[in-house]
């Protein structure tokens, strides 16, 4: 399994947060990109797959719904 799936997107969030004084609002694009990547990862590998960069599948779907990203 791809334990490091979506790692570049997670790193982009960390970079953005450190550059923006940890203002999450300024990093929405990077956070959305991570969630989209993780969603694709779970679609390809199933909900029981795991990646250190992705929230669990159920939590990911909840967060995507909250952000208006559901497909």
CHARMM-style PDB file with segment names, atoms N, HN, CA, C and O in Angstrom:
ATOM      1  N   UNK     1       0.849  -1.195   0.000  1.00  0.00      PROA
ATOM      2  CA  UNK     1       0.000   0.000   0.000  1.00  0.00      PROA
ATOM      3  C   UNK     1       0.887   1.250   0.000  1.00  0.00      PROA
ATOM      4  O   UNK     1       2.023   1.222   0.473  1.00  0.00      PROA
ATOM      5  N   UNK     2       0.363   2.304  -0.521  1.00  0.00      PROA
ATOM      6  HN  UNK     2      -0.560   2.327  -0.905  1.00  0.00      PROA
ATOM      7  CA  UNK     2       1.105   3.569  -0.623  1.00  0.00      PROA
ATOM      8  C   UNK     2       1.041   4.348   0.675  1.00  0.00      PROA
ATOM      9  O   UNK     2       0.179   5.209   0.849  1.00  0.00      PROA
ATOM     10  N   UNK     3       1.945   4.049   1.579  1.00  0.00      PROA
ATOM     11  HN  UNK     3       2.646   3.350   1.438  1.00  0.00      PROA
ATOM     12  CA  UNK     3       1.920   4.714   2.875  1.00  0.00      PROA
ATOM     13  C   UNK     3       2.217   6.202   2.755  1.00  0.00      PROA
ATOM     14  O   UNK     3       1.794   6.985   3.606  1.00  0.00      PROA
ATOM     15  N   UNK     4       2.939   6.602   1.712  1.00  0.00      PROA
ATOM     16  HN  UNK     4       3.283   5.966   1.022  1.00  0.00      PROA
ATOM     17  CA  UNK     4       3.300   8.014   1.536  1.00  0.00      PROA
ATOM     18  C   UNK     4       2.441   8.717   0.490  1.00  0.00      PROA
ATOM     19  O   UNK     4       2.823   9.772  -0.017  1.00  0.00      PROA
ATOM     20  N   UNK     5       1.287   8.144   0.165  1.00  0.00      PROA
ATOM     21  HN  UNK     5       0.977   7.287   0.577  1.00  0.00      PROA
ATOM     22  CA  UNK     5       0.405   8.779  -0.812  1.00  0.00      PROA
ATOM     23  C   UNK     5       0.062  10.186  -0.341  1.00  0.00      PROA
ATOM     24  O   UNK     5      -0.225  10.400   0.837  1.00  0.00      PROA
ATOM     25  N   UNK     6       0.093  11.133  -1.251  1.00  0.00      PROA
ATOM     26  HN  UNK     6       0.326  10.959  -2.208  1.00  0.00      PROA
ATOM     27  CA  UNK     6      -0.296  12.525  -1.007  1.00  0.00      PROA
ATOM     28  C   UNK     6       0.698  13.284  -0.128  1.00  0.00      PROA
ATOM     29  O   UNK     6       0.384  14.367   0.367  1.00  0.00      PROA
ATOM     30  N   UNK     7       1.876  12.733   0.067  1.00  0.00      PROA
ATOM     31  HN  UNK     7       2.131  11.854  -0.335  1.00  0.00      PROA
ATOM     32  CA  UNK     7       2.891  13.389   0.891  1.00  0.00      PROA
ATOM     33  C   UNK     7       3.268  14.777   0.352  1.00  0.00      PROA
ATOM     34  O   UNK     7       3.404  15.708   1.146  1.00  0.00      PROA
ATOM     35  N   UNK     8       3.443  14.951  -0.974  1.00  0.00      PROA
ATOM     36  HN  UNK     8       3.333  14.195  -1.619  1.00  0.00      PROA
ATOM     37  CA  UNK     8       3.776  16.305  -1.471  1.00  0.00      PROA
ATOM     38  C   UNK     8       2.708  17.342  -1.124  1.00  0.00      PROA
ATOM     39  O   UNK     8       3.030  18.493  -0.829  1.00  0.00      PROA
ATOM     40  N   UNK     9       1.434  16.932  -1.160  1.00  0.00      PROA
ATOM     41  HN  UNK     9       1.172  15.998  -1.400  1.00  0.00      PROA
ATOM     42  CA  UNK     9       0.352  17.858  -0.826  1.00  0.00      PROA
ATOM     43  C   UNK     9       0.385  18.214   0.661  1.00  0.00      PROA
ATOM     44  O   UNK     9       0.139  19.361   1.033  1.00  0.00      PROA
ATOM     45  N   UNK    10       0.686  17.236   1.501  1.00  0.00      PROA
ATOM     46  HN  UNK    10       0.886  16.304   1.198  1.00  0.00      PROA
ATOM     47  CA  UNK    10       0.787  17.500   2.934  1.00  0.00      PROA
ATOM     48  C   UNK    10       1.949  18.452   3.217  1.00  0.00      PROA
ATOM     49  O   UNK    10       1.836  19.344   4.058  1.00  0.00      PROA
ATOM     50  N   UNK    11       3.050  18.263   2.520  1.00  0.00      PROA
ATOM     51  HN  UNK    11       3.141  17.538   1.836  1.00  0.00      PROA
ATOM     52  CA  UNK    11       4.205  19.160   2.690  1.00  0.00      PROA
ATOM     53  C   UNK    11       3.869  20.577   2.238  1.00  0.00      PROA
ATOM     54  O   UNK    11       4.317  21.550   2.844  1.00  0.00      PROA
ATOM     55  N   UNK    12       3.081  20.690   1.172  1.00  0.00      PROA
ATOM     56  HN  UNK    12       2.717  19.900   0.679  1.00  0.00      PROA
ATOM     57  CA  UNK    12       2.687  22.012   0.678  1.00  0.00      PROA
ATOM     58  C   UNK    12       1.870  22.756   1.734  1.00  0.00      PROA
ATOM     59  O   UNK    12       1.997  23.972   1.876  1.00  0.00      PROA
ATOM     60  N   UNK    13       1.033  22.028   2.472  1.00  0.00      PROA
ATOM     61  HN  UNK    13       0.930  21.040   2.357  1.00  0.00      PROA
ATOM     62  CA  UNK    13       0.254  22.651   3.549  1.00  0.00      PROA
ATOM     63  C   UNK    13       1.201  23.165   4.630  1.00  0.00      PROA
ATOM     64  O   UNK    13       1.061  24.298   5.091  1.00  0.00      PROA
ATOM     65  N   UNK    14       2.151  22.347   5.030  1.00  0.00      PROA
ATOM     66  HN  UNK    14       2.265  21.427   4.656  1.00  0.00      PROA
ATOM     67  CA  UNK    14       3.104  22.764   6.065  1.00  0.00      PROA
ATOM     68  C   UNK    14       3.897  23.994   5.620  1.00  0.00      PROA
ATOM     69  O   UNK    14       4.103  24.921   6.404  1.00  0.00      PROA
ATOM     70  N   UNK    15       4.337  24.000   4.373  1.00  0.00      PROA
ATOM     71  HN  UNK    15       4.170  23.247   3.736  1.00  0.00      PROA
ATOM     72  CA  UNK    15       5.072  25.156   3.844  1.00  0.00      PROA
ATOM     73  C   UNK    15       4.212  26.409   3.888  1.00  0.00      PROA
ATOM     74  O   UNK    15       4.660  27.474   4.312  1.00  0.00      PROA
ATOM     75  N   UNK    16       2.964  26.261   3.441  1.00  0.00      PROA
ATOM     76  HN  UNK    16       2.601  25.395   3.097  1.00  0.00      PROA
ATOM     77  CA  UNK    16       2.049  27.399   3.410  1.00  0.00      PROA
ATOM     78  C   UNK    16       1.791  27.907   4.825  1.00  0.00      PROA
ATOM     79  O   UNK    16       1.837  29.113   5.069  1.00  0.00      PROA
ATOM     80  N   UNK    17       1.523  27.009   5.745  1.00  0.00      PROA
ATOM     81  HN  UNK    17       1.485  26.029   5.548  1.00  0.00      PROA
ATOM     82  CA  UNK    17       1.237  27.423   7.120  1.00  0.00      PROA
ATOM     83  C   UNK    17       2.415  28.157   7.739  1.00  0.00      PROA
ATOM     84  O   UNK    17       2.236  29.173   8.411  1.00  0.00      PROA
ATOM     85  N   UNK    18       3.616  27.644   7.513  1.00  0.00      PROA
ATOM     86  HN  UNK    18       3.761  26.818   6.967  1.00  0.00      PROA
ATOM     87  CA  UNK    18       4.778  28.308   8.115  1.00  0.00      PROA
ATOM     88  C   UNK    18       5.013  29.683   7.499  1.00  0.00      PROA
ATOM     89  O   UNK    18       5.477  30.593   8.186  1.00  0.00      PROA
ATOM     90  N   UNK    19       4.699  29.846   6.217  1.00  0.00      PROA
ATOM     91  HN  UNK    19       4.322  29.106   5.660  1.00  0.00      PROA
ATOM     92  CA  UNK    19       4.885  31.141   5.556  1.00  0.00      PROA
ATOM     93  C   UNK    19       3.776  32.138   5.889  1.00  0.00      PROA
ATOM     94  O   UNK    19       3.959  33.347   5.748  1.00  0.00      PROA
ATOM     95  N   UNK    20       2.632  31.630   6.328  1.00  0.00      PROA
ATOM     96  HN  UNK    20       2.483  30.648   6.442  1.00  0.00      PROA
ATOM     97  CA  UNK    20       1.483  32.510   6.590  1.00  0.00      PROA
ATOM     98  C   UNK    20       1.210  32.668   8.087  1.00  0.00      PROA
ATOM     99  O   UNK    20       0.101  33.021   8.487  1.00  0.00      PROA
ATOM    100  N   UNK    21       2.225  32.407   8.907  1.00  0.00      PROA
ATOM    101  HN  UNK    21       3.127  32.121   8.582  1.00  0.00      PROA
ATOM    102  CA  UNK    21       2.060  32.551  10.350  1.00  0.00      PROA
ATOM    103  C   UNK    21       0.953  31.632  10.879  1.00  0.00      PROA
ATOM    104  O   UNK    21       0.219  31.991  11.799  1.00  0.00      PROA
ATOM    105  N   UNK    22       0.849  30.454  10.288  1.00  0.00      PROA
ATOM    106  HN  UNK    22       1.445  30.161   9.540  1.00  0.00      PROA
ATOM    107  CA  UNK    22      -0.114  29.425  10.676  1.00  0.00      PROA
ATOM    108  C   UNK    22      -1.569  29.884  10.568  1.00  0.00      PROA
ATOM    109  O   UNK    22      -2.416  29.517  11.382  1.00  0.00      PROA
ATOM    110  N   UNK    23      -1.836  30.692   9.548  1.00  0.00      PROA
ATOM    111  HN  UNK    23      -1.148  30.990   8.886  1.00  0.00      PROA
ATOM    112  CA  UNK    23      -3.197  31.121   9.255  1.00  0.00      PROA
ATOM    113  C   UNK    23      -3.786  30.137   8.244  1.00  0.00      PROA
ATOM    114  O   UNK    23      -3.489  30.211   7.051  1.00  0.00      PROA
ATOM    115  N   UNK    24      -4.615  29.221   8.725  1.00  0.00      PROA
ATOM    116  HN  UNK    24      -4.856  29.161   9.694  1.00  0.00      PROA
ATOM    117  CA  UNK    24      -5.166  28.167   7.882  1.00  0.00      PROA
ATOM    118  C   UNK    24      -5.989  28.725   6.726  1.00  0.00      PROA
ATOM    119  O   UNK    24      -6.032  28.121   5.654  1.00  0.00      PROA
ATOM    120  N   UNK    25      -6.645  29.870   6.927  1.00  0.00      PROA
ATOM    121  HN  UNK    25      -6.610  30.361   7.797  1.00  0.00      PROA
ATOM    122  CA  UNK    25      -7.459  30.463   5.865  1.00  0.00      PROA
ATOM    123  C   UNK    25      -6.639  30.764   4.617  1.00  0.00      PROA
ATOM    124  O   UNK    25      -7.168  30.729   3.506  1.00  0.00      PROA
ATOM    125  N   UNK    26      -5.366  31.056   4.785  1.00  0.00      PROA
ATOM    126  HN  UNK    26      -4.936  31.085   5.688  1.00  0.00      PROA
ATOM    127  CA  UNK    26      -4.513  31.380   3.642  1.00  0.00      PROA
ATOM    128  C   UNK    26      -4.015  30.135   2.917  1.00  0.00      PROA
ATOM    129  O   UNK    26      -3.353  30.244   1.885  1.00  0.00      PROA
ATOM    130  N   UNK    27      -4.322  28.962   3.442  1.00  0.00      PROA
ATOM    131  HN  UNK    27      -4.860  28.873   4.280  1.00  0.00      PROA
ATOM    132  CA  UNK    27      -3.824  27.709   2.861  1.00  0.00      PROA
ATOM    133  C   UNK    27      -4.957  26.798   2.383  1.00  0.00      PROA
ATOM    134  O   UNK    27      -4.761  25.592   2.229  1.00  0.00      PROA
ATOM    135  N   UNK    28      -6.124  27.363   2.152  1.00  0.00      PROA
ATOM    136  HN  UNK    28      -6.284  28.342   2.277  1.00  0.00      PROA
ATOM    137  CA  UNK    28      -7.277  26.556   1.752  1.00  0.00      PROA
ATOM    138  C   UNK    28      -7.019  25.770   0.475  1.00  0.00      PROA
ATOM    139  O   UNK    28      -7.426  24.613   0.362  1.00  0.00      PROA
ATOM    140  N   UNK    29      -6.347  26.389  -0.481  1.00  0.00      PROA
ATOM    141  HN  UNK    29      -6.017  27.328  -0.389  1.00  0.00      PROA
ATOM    142  CA  UNK    29      -6.095  25.711  -1.758  1.00  0.00      PROA
ATOM    143  C   UNK    29      -5.249  24.461  -1.543  1.00  0.00      PROA
ATOM    144  O   UNK    29      -5.513  23.422  -2.147  1.00  0.00      PROA
ATOM    145  N   UNK    30      -4.239  24.555  -0.692  1.00  0.00      PROA
ATOM    146  HN  UNK    30      -4.024  25.399  -0.201  1.00  0.00      PROA
ATOM    147  CA  UNK    30      -3.366  23.422  -0.420  1.00  0.00      PROA
ATOM    148  C   UNK    30      -4.101  22.325   0.362  1.00  0.00      PROA
ATOM    149  O   UNK    30      -3.906  21.135   0.111  1.00  0.00      PROA
ATOM    150  N   UNK    31      -4.941  22.738   1.302  1.00  0.00      PROA
ATOM    151  HN  UNK    31      -5.100  23.704   1.505  1.00  0.00      PROA
ATOM    152  CA  UNK    31      -5.712  21.768   2.075  1.00  0.00      PROA
ATOM    153  C   UNK    31      -6.701  21.039   1.168  1.00  0.00      PROA
ATOM    154  O   UNK    31      -6.845  19.819   1.249  1.00  0.00      PROA
ATOM    155  N   UNK    32      -7.380  21.794   0.306  1.00  0.00      PROA
ATOM    156  HN  UNK    32      -7.264  22.785   0.241  1.00  0.00      PROA
ATOM    157  CA  UNK    32      -8.310  21.173  -0.631  1.00  0.00      PROA
ATOM    158  C   UNK    32      -7.583  20.196  -1.552  1.00  0.00      PROA
ATOM    159  O   UNK    32      -8.111  19.129  -1.865  1.00  0.00      PROA
ATOM    160  N   UNK    33      -6.380  20.552  -1.986  1.00  0.00      PROA
ATOM    161  HN  UNK    33      -5.951  21.418  -1.732  1.00  0.00      PROA
ATOM    162  CA  UNK    33      -5.603  19.669  -2.864  1.00  0.00      PROA
ATOM    163  C   UNK    33      -5.251  18.362  -2.147  1.00  0.00      PROA
ATOM    164  O   UNK    33      -5.293  17.290  -2.750  1.00  0.00      PROA
ATOM    165  N   UNK    34      -4.907  18.452  -0.866  1.00  0.00      PROA
ATOM    166  HN  UNK    34      -4.873  19.323  -0.376  1.00  0.00      PROA
ATOM    167  CA  UNK    34      -4.620  17.236  -0.102  1.00  0.00      PROA
ATOM    168  C   UNK    34      -5.870  16.367  -0.012  1.00  0.00      PROA
ATOM    169  O   UNK    34      -5.801  15.158  -0.235  1.00  0.00      PROA
ATOM    170  N   UNK    35      -7.001  16.966   0.310  1.00  0.00      PROA
ATOM    171  HN  UNK    35      -7.057  17.947   0.491  1.00  0.00      PROA
ATOM    172  CA  UNK    35      -8.233  16.190   0.438  1.00  0.00      PROA
ATOM    173  C   UNK    35      -8.613  15.532  -0.887  1.00  0.00      PROA
ATOM    174  O   UNK    35      -9.058  14.384  -0.902  1.00  0.00      PROA
ATOM    175  N   UNK    36      -8.443  16.244  -1.989  1.00  0.00      PROA
ATOM    176  HN  UNK    36      -8.082  17.177  -1.976  1.00  0.00      PROA
ATOM    177  CA  UNK    36      -8.741  15.659  -3.307  1.00  0.00      PROA
ATOM    178  C   UNK    36      -7.808  14.479  -3.585  1.00  0.00      PROA
ATOM    179  O   UNK    36      -8.241  13.440  -4.083  1.00  0.00      PROA
ATOM    180  N   UNK    37      -6.534  14.649  -3.260  1.00  0.00      PROA
ATOM    181  HN  UNK    37      -6.183  15.493  -2.855  1.00  0.00      PROA
ATOM    182  CA  UNK    37      -5.561  13.570  -3.449  1.00  0.00      PROA
ATOM    183  C   UNK    37      -5.938  12.355  -2.601  1.00  0.00      PROA
ATOM    184  O   UNK    37      -5.945  11.226  -3.091  1.00  0.00      PROA
ATOM    185  N   UNK    38      -6.245  12.592  -1.347  1.00  0.00      PROA
ATOM    186  HN  UNK    38      -6.238  13.509  -0.949  1.00  0.00      PROA
ATOM    187  CA  UNK    38      -6.604  11.498  -0.444  1.00  0.00      PROA
ATOM    188  C   UNK    38      -7.879  10.806  -0.900  1.00  0.00      PROA
ATOM    189  O   UNK    38      -7.986   9.583  -0.811  1.00  0.00      PROA
ATOM    190  N   UNK    39      -8.838  11.569  -1.383  1.00  0.00      PROA
ATOM    191  HN  UNK    39      -8.751  12.563  -1.456  1.00  0.00      PROA
ATOM    192  CA  UNK    39     -10.081  10.992  -1.889  1.00  0.00      PROA
ATOM    193  C   UNK    39      -9.786  10.045  -3.047  1.00  0.00      PROA
ATOM    194  O   UNK    39     -10.331   8.943  -3.101  1.00  0.00      PROA
ATOM    195  N   UNK    40      -8.933  10.466  -3.968  1.00  0.00      PROA
ATOM    196  HN  UNK    40      -8.490  11.362  -3.925  1.00  0.00      PROA
ATOM    197  CA  UNK    40      -8.534   9.609  -5.090  1.00  0.00      PROA
ATOM    198  C   UNK    40      -7.812   8.364  -4.578  1.00  0.00      PROA
ATOM    199  O   UNK    40      -8.049   7.259  -5.065  1.00  0.00      PROA
ATOM    200  N   UNK    41      -6.936   8.547  -3.602  1.00  0.00      PROA
ATOM    201  HN  UNK    41      -6.743   9.445  -3.207  1.00  0.00      PROA
ATOM    202  CA  UNK    41      -6.209   7.421  -3.005  1.00  0.00      PROA
ATOM    203  C   UNK    41      -7.187   6.376  -2.473  1.00  0.00      PROA
ATOM    204  O   UNK    41      -7.028   5.186  -2.746  1.00  0.00      PROA
ATOM    205  N   UNK    42      -8.201   6.810  -1.713  1.00  0.00      PROA
ATOM    206  HN  UNK    42      -8.330   7.777  -1.491  1.00  0.00      PROA
ATOM    207  CA  UNK    42      -9.162   5.864  -1.154  1.00  0.00      PROA
ATOM    208  C   UNK    42     -10.030   5.235  -2.236  1.00  0.00      PROA
ATOM    209  O   UNK    42     -10.409   4.070  -2.121  1.00  0.00      PROA
ATOM    210  N   UNK    43     -10.347   5.979  -3.275  1.00  0.00      PROA
ATOM    211  HN  UNK    43     -10.039   6.926  -3.369  1.00  0.00      PROA
ATOM    212  CA  UNK    43     -11.124   5.400  -4.380  1.00  0.00      PROA
ATOM    213  C   UNK    43     -10.336   4.280  -5.057  1.00  0.00      PROA
ATOM    214  O   UNK    43     -10.912   3.276  -5.475  1.00  0.00      PROA
ATOM    215  N   UNK    44      -9.030   4.453  -5.162  1.00  0.00      PROA
ATOM    216  HN  UNK    44      -8.562   5.269  -4.822  1.00  0.00      PROA
ATOM    217  CA  UNK    44      -8.198   3.465  -5.835  1.00  0.00      PROA
ATOM    218  C   UNK    44      -7.851   2.269  -4.945  1.00  0.00      PROA
ATOM    219  O   UNK    44      -7.733   1.149  -5.441  1.00  0.00      PROA
ATOM    220  N   UNK    45      -7.687   2.492  -3.641  1.00  0.00      PROA
ATOM    221  HN  UNK    45      -7.783   3.402  -3.238  1.00  0.00      PROA
ATOM    222  CA  UNK    45      -7.177   1.453  -2.751  1.00  0.00      PROA
ATOM    223  C   UNK    45      -8.170   0.967  -1.704  1.00  0.00      PROA
ATOM    224  O   UNK    45      -7.882   0.016  -0.978  1.00  0.00      PROA
ATOM    225  N   UNK    46      -9.325   1.598  -1.616  1.00  0.00      PROA
ATOM    226  HN  UNK    46      -9.560   2.371  -2.206  1.00  0.00      PROA
ATOM    227  CA  UNK    46     -10.336   1.185  -0.643  1.00  0.00      PROA
ATOM    228  C   UNK    46     -10.218   1.955   0.670  1.00  0.00      PROA
ATOM    229  O   UNK    46      -9.169   2.514   0.988  1.00  0.00      PROA
ATOM    230  N   UNK    47     -11.305   1.972   1.415  1.00  0.00      PROA
ATOM    231  HN  UNK    47     -12.158   1.518   1.157  1.00  0.00      PROA
ATOM    232  CA  UNK    47     -11.384   2.760   2.644  1.00  0.00      PROA
ATOM    233  C   UNK    47     -10.467   2.270   3.759  1.00  0.00      PROA
ATOM    234  O   UNK    47     -10.184   3.019   4.695  1.00  0.00      PROA
ATOM    235  N   UNK    48     -10.002   1.038   3.677  1.00  0.00      PROA
ATOM    236  HN  UNK    48     -10.232   0.430   2.917  1.00  0.00      PROA
ATOM    237  CA  UNK    48      -9.131   0.508   4.731  1.00  0.00      PROA
ATOM    238  C   UNK    48      -7.657   0.754   4.453  1.00  0.00      PROA
ATOM    239  O   UNK    48      -6.802   0.396   5.264  1.00  0.00      PROA
ATOM    240  N   UNK    49      -7.357   1.356   3.322  1.00  0.00      PROA
ATOM    241  HN  UNK    49      -8.052   1.647   2.663  1.00  0.00      PROA
ATOM    242  CA  UNK    49      -5.968   1.702   3.007  1.00  0.00      PROA
ATOM    243  C   UNK    49      -5.520   2.792   3.978  1.00  0.00      PROA
ATOM    244  O   UNK    49      -6.346   3.459   4.600  1.00  0.00      PROA
ATOM    245  N   UNK    50      -4.211   2.963   4.100  1.00  0.00      PROA
ATOM    246  HN  UNK    50      -3.540   2.421   3.595  1.00  0.00      PROA
ATOM    247  CA  UNK    50      -3.751   4.031   4.978  1.00  0.00      PROA
ATOM    248  C   UNK    50      -2.573   4.768   4.370  1.00  0.00      PROA
ATOM    249  O   UNK    50      -1.715   4.186   3.707  1.00  0.00      PROA
ATOM    250  N   UNK    51      -2.563   6.049   4.616  1.00  0.00      PROA
ATOM    251  HN  UNK    51      -3.261   6.521   5.155  1.00  0.00      PROA
ATOM    252  CA  UNK    51      -1.467   6.920   4.217  1.00  0.00      PROA
ATOM    253  C   UNK    51      -1.204   7.856   5.386  1.00  0.00      PROA
ATOM    254  O   UNK    51      -2.138   8.399   5.976  1.00  0.00      PROA
ATOM    255  N   UNK    52       0.063   8.044   5.719  1.00  0.00      PROA
ATOM    256  HN  UNK    52       0.822   7.603   5.240  1.00  0.00      PROA
ATOM    257  CA  UNK    52       0.379   8.919   6.848  1.00  0.00      PROA
ATOM    258  C   UNK    52      -0.073  10.354   6.593  1.00  0.00      PROA
ATOM    259  O   UNK    52      -0.222  11.129   7.537  1.00  0.00      PROA
ATOM    260  N   UNK    53      -0.292  10.714   5.333  1.00  0.00      PROA
ATOM    261  HN  UNK    53      -0.171  10.084   4.566  1.00  0.00      PROA
ATOM    262  CA  UNK    53      -0.663  12.087   4.988  1.00  0.00      PROA
ATOM    263  C   UNK    53      -2.167  12.314   4.938  1.00  0.00      PROA
ATOM    264  O   UNK    53      -2.617  13.457   4.859  1.00  0.00      PROA
ATOM    265  N   UNK    54      -2.947  11.243   4.982  1.00  0.00      PROA
ATOM    266  HN  UNK    54      -2.581  10.315   5.046  1.00  0.00      PROA
ATOM    267  CA  UNK    54      -4.403  11.368   4.809  1.00  0.00      PROA
ATOM    268  C   UNK    54      -5.164  11.028   6.081  1.00  0.00      PROA
ATOM    269  O   UNK    54      -4.792  10.112   6.815  1.00  0.00      PROA
ATOM    270  N   UNK    55      -6.249  11.785   6.337  1.00  0.00      PROA
ATOM    271  HN  UNK    55      -6.552  12.528   5.740  1.00  0.00      PROA
ATOM    272  CA  UNK    55      -7.136  11.381   7.420  1.00  0.00      PROA
ATOM    273  C   UNK    55      -7.833  10.071   7.037  1.00  0.00      PROA
ATOM    274  O   UNK    55      -7.887   9.726   5.857  1.00  0.00      PROA
ATOM    275  N   UNK    56      -8.358   9.353   8.004  1.00  0.00      PROA
ATOM    276  HN  UNK    56      -8.314   9.634   8.963  1.00  0.00      PROA
ATOM    277  CA  UNK    56      -9.123   8.138   7.714  1.00  0.00      PROA
ATOM    278  C   UNK    56     -10.248   8.480   6.737  1.00  0.00      PROA
ATOM    279  O   UNK    56     -10.716   9.617   6.689  1.00  0.00      PROA
ATOM    280  N   UNK    57     -10.675   7.482   5.959  1.00  0.00      PROA
ATOM    281  HN  UNK    57     -10.295   6.558   5.998  1.00  0.00      PROA
ATOM    282  CA  UNK    57     -11.632   7.714   4.874  1.00  0.00      PROA
ATOM    283  C   UNK    57     -12.914   8.395   5.348  1.00  0.00      PROA
ATOM    284  O   UNK    57     -13.381   9.334   4.704  1.00  0.00      PROA
ATOM    285  N   UNK    58     -13.489   7.944   6.457  1.00  0.00      PROA
ATOM    286  HN  UNK    58     -13.109   7.181   6.981  1.00  0.00      PROA
ATOM    287  CA  UNK    58     -14.731   8.538   6.948  1.00  0.00      PROA
ATOM    288  C   UNK    58     -14.551   9.992   7.349  1.00  0.00      PROA
ATOM    289  O   UNK    58     -15.395  10.834   7.042  1.00  0.00      PROA
ATOM    290  N   UNK    59     -13.462  10.286   8.029  1.00  0.00      PROA
ATOM    291  HN  UNK    59     -12.777   9.602   8.278  1.00  0.00      PROA
ATOM    292  CA  UNK    59     -13.175  11.656   8.435  1.00  0.00      PROA
ATOM    293  C   UNK    59     -12.895  12.530   7.214  1.00  0.00      PROA
ATOM    294  O   UNK    59     -13.311  13.688   7.161  1.00  0.00      PROA
ATOM    295  N   UNK    60     -12.192  11.971   6.240  1.00  0.00      PROA
ATOM    296  HN  UNK    60     -11.854  11.030   6.282  1.00  0.00      PROA
ATOM    297  CA  UNK    60     -11.917  12.708   5.003  1.00  0.00      PROA
ATOM    298  C   UNK    60     -13.223  13.122   4.329  1.00  0.00      PROA
ATOM    299  O   UNK    60     -13.374  14.274   3.923  1.00  0.00      PROA
ATOM    300  N   UNK    61     -14.158  12.194   4.209  1.00  0.00      PROA
ATOM    301  HN  UNK    61     -14.035  11.258   4.539  1.00  0.00      PROA
ATOM    302  CA  UNK    61     -15.438  12.517   3.561  1.00  0.00      PROA
ATOM    303  C   UNK    61     -16.193  13.598   4.338  1.00  0.00      PROA
ATOM    304  O   UNK    61     -16.798  14.486   3.737  1.00  0.00      PROA
ATOM    305  N   UNK    62     -16.160  13.524   5.651  1.00  0.00      PROA
ATOM    306  HN  UNK    62     -15.668  12.802   6.139  1.00  0.00      PROA
ATOM    307  CA  UNK    62     -16.805  14.548   6.475  1.00  0.00      PROA
ATOM    308  C   UNK    62     -16.158  15.913   6.229  1.00  0.00      PROA
ATOM    309  O   UNK    62     -16.856  16.909   6.038  1.00  0.00      PROA
ATOM    310  N   UNK    63     -14.840  15.953   6.236  1.00  0.00      PROA
ATOM    311  HN  UNK    63     -14.274  15.143   6.391  1.00  0.00      PROA
ATOM    312  CA  UNK    63     -14.150  17.224   6.025  1.00  0.00      PROA
ATOM    313  C   UNK    63     -14.412  17.757   4.621  1.00  0.00      PROA
ATOM    314  O   UNK    63     -14.582  18.963   4.440  1.00  0.00      PROA
ATOM    315  N   UNK    64     -14.446  16.873   3.625  1.00  0.00      PROA
ATOM    316  HN  UNK    64     -14.308  15.894   3.772  1.00  0.00      PROA
ATOM    317  CA  UNK    64     -14.733  17.324   2.257  1.00  0.00      PROA
ATOM    318  C   UNK    64     -16.155  17.885   2.173  1.00  0.00      PROA
ATOM    319  O   UNK    64     -16.389  18.894   1.508  1.00  0.00      PROA
ATOM    320  N   UNK    65     -17.088  17.236   2.840  1.00  0.00      PROA
ATOM    321  HN  UNK    65     -16.898  16.417   3.381  1.00  0.00      PROA
ATOM    322  CA  UNK    65     -18.474  17.724   2.852  1.00  0.00      PROA
ATOM    323  C   UNK    65     -18.536  19.101   3.498  1.00  0.00      PROA
ATOM    324  O   UNK    65     -19.213  19.995   2.991  1.00  0.00      PROA
ATOM    325  N   UNK    66     -17.828  19.279   4.625  1.00  0.00      PROA
ATOM    326  HN  UNK    66     -17.277  18.553   5.037  1.00  0.00      PROA
ATOM    327  CA  UNK    66     -17.816  20.558   5.316  1.00  0.00      PROA
ATOM    328  C   UNK    66     -17.228  21.659   4.432  1.00  0.00      PROA
ATOM    329  O   UNK    66     -17.637  22.816   4.529  1.00  0.00      PROA
ATOM    330  N   UNK    67     -16.286  21.309   3.584  1.00  0.00      PROA
ATOM    331  HN  UNK    67     -15.954  20.369   3.505  1.00  0.00      PROA
ATOM    332  CA  UNK    67     -15.618  22.290   2.715  1.00  0.00      PROA
ATOM    333  C   UNK    67     -16.315  22.432   1.353  1.00  0.00      PROA
ATOM    334  O   UNK    67     -15.885  23.227   0.518  1.00  0.00      PROA
ATOM    335  N   UNK    68     -17.387  21.665   1.131  1.00  0.00      PROA
ATOM    336  HN  UNK    68     -17.737  21.019   1.810  1.00  0.00      PROA
ATOM    337  CA  UNK    68     -18.101  21.748  -0.136  1.00  0.00      PROA
ATOM    338  C   UNK    68     -17.352  21.093  -1.282  1.00  0.00      PROA
ATOM    339  O   UNK    68     -17.490  21.507  -2.433  1.00  0.00      PROA
ATOM    340  N   UNK    69     -16.555  20.068  -0.975  1.00  0.00      PROA
ATOM    341  HN  UNK    69     -16.443  19.732  -0.039  1.00  0.00      PROA
ATOM    342  CA  UNK    69     -15.742  19.410  -1.998  1.00  0.00      PROA
ATOM    343  C   UNK    69     -16.289  18.059  -2.430  1.00  0.00      PROA
ATOM    344  O   UNK    69     -15.665  17.375  -3.241  1.00  0.00      PROA
ATOM    345  N   UNK    70     -17.443  17.660  -1.906  1.00  0.00      PROA
ATOM    346  HN  UNK    70     -17.951  18.216  -1.247  1.00  0.00      PROA
ATOM    347  CA  UNK    70     -17.921  16.310  -2.227  1.00  0.00      PROA
ATOM    348  C   UNK    70     -18.246  16.195  -3.701  1.00  0.00      PROA
ATOM    349  O   UNK    70     -18.654  17.154  -4.356  1.00  0.00      PROA
ATOM    350  N   UNK    71     -18.050  14.984  -4.197  1.00  0.00      PROA
ATOM    351  HN  UNK    71     -17.718  14.205  -3.665  1.00  0.00      PROA
ATOM    352  CA  UNK    71     -18.288  14.722  -5.622  1.00  0.00      PROA
ATOM    353  C   UNK    71     -19.644  14.086  -5.788  1.00  0.00      PROA
ATOM    354  OT1 UNK    71     -20.050  13.780  -6.909  1.00  0.00      PROA
TER     355      UNK     71
END
